[in-house]
């Protein structure tokens, strides 16, 4: 009986660790995507300003 409880606890802990890892990966992925978005936005703004100066 004690052993079965121990096994269940271990399974729960493993599942929690796995979920934590997934959440962490998702968070880092979102952070990376946000960084990429900012970089693209800056590049777009750069391109727009250079285009404007070329046109004028």
Secondary structure, 3 states (H helix, E strand, C coil): CHHHHHHHHHHHHHHHHHHHHHHHHHHHHHHHHHHHHHHHHHHHHHHHHHHHHHHC
